[in-house]
């Protein structure tokens, strides 16, 4: 479900941010910010929060982006850059000067922006099932999906005021099937269907979902910017990632020319939401980065 704790930050005239922290914040331990994928919540990281090895080594701070979970803003419009600023302000409020940052799918686009906006504050990046491009023709011809063709009809439908709005089962099913792949059990699909229906309801829920989708459909690419990221980058990508395939990650990891280290690891059979389909591999990578660069 959505986060049960919130914090106020000033960006965009005021944002209430849903977040989860693995216990009381311990300034003696490094911190990793976790940012979830499209239409999920902090619950996406349940396996990471349940890992004693991880929570003993790092503070885990999961943040729900604008348009997601318990996060609400005074302004209807926002971008992924706004979520990056918001996440940095959450760190400010909690008293976290520096952090590692892990992003799943769209979370990868957001944490990359955090590193560009505040290079002195992001100690390392872990990307899971993502792309640094917008949904370009080049991406599509190399095996990535075409979200505009698939999702634009939803945007049009959600652009009409609907006081009794409730997100439909088709959308909920896509969130589960595209993200979890073979791991999309009936229980998983039901959990995320229930979660989405609890968040995206009524006209405010409709506008929130419409803006989350607008961000996905209209995001800007970072291919000319990632050369300015200096922190280490570990990119993990499942071989069964439906939206982004395997060609694009192999090309784009080469663009991090200023990073202390930039590596790509393919996870055999891994799905799009790699932290959920392959939590052990993700845990190993995170602990390795923290032990090397904290």
BELMONOR-V647638 format. One record per backbone hydrogen bond with DSSP energy under -0.5 kcal/mol. CO is the residue of the C=O (numbers start at 1). NH is the residue of the N-H. E is the energy in kcal/mol with one decimal. If there is no record, write none. Layout:
co=CO nh=NH e=E
co=CO nh=NH e=E
This chain:
co=1 nh=43 e=-0.7
co=5 nh=19 e=-2.4
co=7 nh=17 e=-3.1
co=9 nh=15 e=-2.6
co=10 nh=13 e=-1.2
co=11 nh=14 e=-1.8
co=14 nh=74 e=-1.5
co=15 nh=9 e=-2.3
co=15 nh=17 e=-0.7
co=16 nh=18 e=-0.5
co=16 nh=72 e=-2.5
co=17 nh=7 e=-1.5
co=18 nh=64 e=-2.7
co=19 nh=5 e=-0.7
co=20 nh=62 e=-2.5
co=21 nh=23 e=-2.2
co=25 nh=27 e=-0.6
co=26 nh=29 e=-1.8
co=30 nh=59 e=-2.7
co=31 nh=100 e=-2.9
co=32 nh=61 e=-2.6
co=33 nh=102 e=-3.4
co=34 nh=63 e=-2.6
co=35 nh=104 e=-2.1
co=37 nh=40 e=-2.0
co=41 nh=44 e=-2.1
co=42 nh=45 e=-1.9
co=43 nh=46 e=-1.5
co=45 nh=49 e=-2.3
co=46 nh=50 e=-1.5
co=48 nh=51 e=-1.0
co=50 nh=52 e=-0.7
co=51 nh=55 e=-2.5
co=52 nh=56 e=-2.2
co=53 nh=57 e=-0.8
co=54 nh=58 e=-2.7
co=57 nh=30 e=-0.6
co=58 nh=60 e=-0.5
co=59 nh=32 e=-3.0
co=59 nh=61 e=-0.6
co=60 nh=22 e=-2.0
co=60 nh=62 e=-0.5
co=61 nh=34 e=-2.5
co=62 nh=20 e=-2.3
co=63 nh=36 e=-0.7
co=63 nh=65 e=-0.5
co=65 nh=68 e=-1.7
co=68 nh=71 e=-2.0
co=72 nh=16 e=-2.8
co=79 nh=83 e=-1.4
co=80 nh=84 e=-1.9
co=81 nh=85 e=-2.3
co=82 nh=86 e=-2.7
co=83 nh=87 e=-2.6
co=84 nh=88 e=-1.9
co=85 nh=89 e=-2.0
co=86 nh=90 e=-1.9
co=87 nh=91 e=-2.0
co=88 nh=92 e=-1.9
co=89 nh=93 e=-2.3
co=90 nh=94 e=-2.1
co=91 nh=95 e=-1.6
co=91 nh=96 e=-3.0
co=95 nh=97 e=-0.7
co=99 nh=123 e=-2.2
co=99 nh=124 e=-0.6
co=100 nh=33 e=-3.0
co=101 nh=126 e=-2.3
co=102 nh=35 e=-2.3
co=103 nh=105 e=-0.5
co=103 nh=128 e=-2.1
co=104 nh=107 e=-2.7
co=105 nh=108 e=-1.7
co=105 nh=109 e=-0.8
co=106 nh=110 e=-1.6
co=107 nh=111 e=-2.7
co=108 nh=112 e=-1.8
co=109 nh=113 e=-1.3
co=110 nh=114 e=-1.9
co=111 nh=115 e=-2.0
co=112 nh=116 e=-1.6
co=113 nh=117 e=-2.5
co=114 nh=118 e=-2.4
co=118 nh=121 e=-2.2
co=118 nh=122 e=-0.9
co=121 nh=99 e=-2.5
co=121 nh=123 e=-0.7
co=123 nh=232 e=-0.7
co=124 nh=101 e=-2.3
co=125 nh=234 e=-2.7
co=126 nh=103 e=-2.3
co=127 nh=236 e=-3.0
co=128 nh=105 e=-3.2
co=132 nh=222 e=-3.6
co=134 nh=136 e=-2.6
co=136 nh=140 e=-2.3
co=137 nh=141 e=-2.3
co=138 nh=142 e=-0.6
co=139 nh=142 e=-1.0
co=139 nh=144 e=-2.1
co=140 nh=143 e=-1.4
co=145 nh=147 e=-0.5
co=146 nh=150 e=-1.5
co=147 nh=151 e=-3.7
co=148 nh=152 e=-1.9
co=151 nh=154 e=-0.9
co=151 nh=155 e=-1.6
co=152 nh=156 e=-2.3
co=153 nh=157 e=-2.1
co=154 nh=158 e=-2.5
co=156 nh=159 e=-1.0
co=157 nh=160 e=-0.9
co=159 nh=161 e=-0.5
co=162 nh=165 e=-2.0
co=163 nh=203 e=-0.5
co=165 nh=202 e=-3.0
co=168 nh=172 e=-1.8
co=169 nh=173 e=-2.6
co=170 nh=174 e=-1.9
co=171 nh=175 e=-2.1
co=172 nh=176 e=-1.6
co=173 nh=177 e=-2.9
co=174 nh=178 e=-2.6
co=174 nh=179 e=-0.5
co=175 nh=179 e=-1.0
co=176 nh=180 e=-2.7
co=177 nh=181 e=-1.3
co=179 nh=273 e=-3.0
co=180 nh=183 e=-2.6
co=181 nh=184 e=-1.9
co=183 nh=185 e=-2.1
co=185 nh=189 e=-2.7
co=186 nh=190 e=-2.3
co=187 nh=191 e=-2.4
co=188 nh=192 e=-2.3
co=189 nh=193 e=-2.2
co=190 nh=194 e=-2.7
co=191 nh=195 e=-2.2
co=192 nh=196 e=-2.7
co=193 nh=197 e=-2.2
co=194 nh=198 e=-1.3
co=195 nh=199 e=-1.1
co=196 nh=199 e=-0.6
co=196 nh=200 e=-3.2
co=199 nh=201 e=-1.3
co=200 nh=167 e=-1.9
co=201 nh=205 e=-1.2
co=202 nh=206 e=-2.0
co=203 nh=207 e=-2.2
co=204 nh=208 e=-2.1
co=205 nh=209 e=-2.3
co=206 nh=210 e=-2.7
co=207 nh=211 e=-2.2
co=208 nh=212 e=-1.9
co=209 nh=213 e=-2.2
co=210 nh=214 e=-2.3
co=211 nh=215 e=-2.2
co=212 nh=216 e=-1.4
co=213 nh=217 e=-2.7
co=214 nh=218 e=-2.2
co=215 nh=219 e=-0.6
co=216 nh=219 e=-0.6
co=222 nh=225 e=-1.5
co=222 nh=226 e=-2.2
co=225 nh=228 e=-2.6
co=226 nh=229 e=-1.6
co=228 nh=230 e=-0.5
co=230 nh=260 e=-1.7
co=232 nh=125 e=-2.6
co=233 nh=235 e=-0.5
co=233 nh=263 e=-2.4
co=234 nh=127 e=-2.2
co=234 nh=236 e=-0.6
co=235 nh=265 e=-2.9
co=236 nh=129 e=-1.9
co=237 nh=267 e=-2.6
co=238 nh=241 e=-1.4
co=240 nh=242 e=-0.7
co=241 nh=245 e=-1.2
co=243 nh=145 e=-3.1
co=244 nh=248 e=-0.5
co=246 nh=250 e=-0.9
co=247 nh=251 e=-1.4
co=248 nh=252 e=-2.9
co=249 nh=253 e=-2.1
co=251 nh=254 e=-0.8
co=252 nh=255 e=-1.7
co=253 nh=256 e=-1.1
co=255 nh=257 e=-2.0
co=256 nh=259 e=-0.9
co=261 nh=233 e=-3.3
co=263 nh=235 e=-3.0
co=265 nh=237 e=-2.3
co=266 nh=268 e=-0.6
co=267 nh=239 e=-2.3
co=267 nh=270 e=-2.2
co=270 nh=240 e=-1.9
co=272 nh=274 e=-1.8
co=273 nh=276 e=-1.6
co=273 nh=277 e=-2.1
co=274 nh=278 e=-2.7
co=278 nh=282 e=-1.6
co=279 nh=283 e=-2.6
co=280 nh=284 e=-2.4
co=281 nh=285 e=-1.9
co=282 nh=286 e=-2.5
co=283 nh=287 e=-2.7
co=284 nh=288 e=-2.1
co=285 nh=289 e=-2.4
co=286 nh=290 e=-2.6
co=287 nh=291 e=-2.5
co=288 nh=292 e=-1.5
co=289 nh=293 e=-2.6
co=290 nh=294 e=-2.2
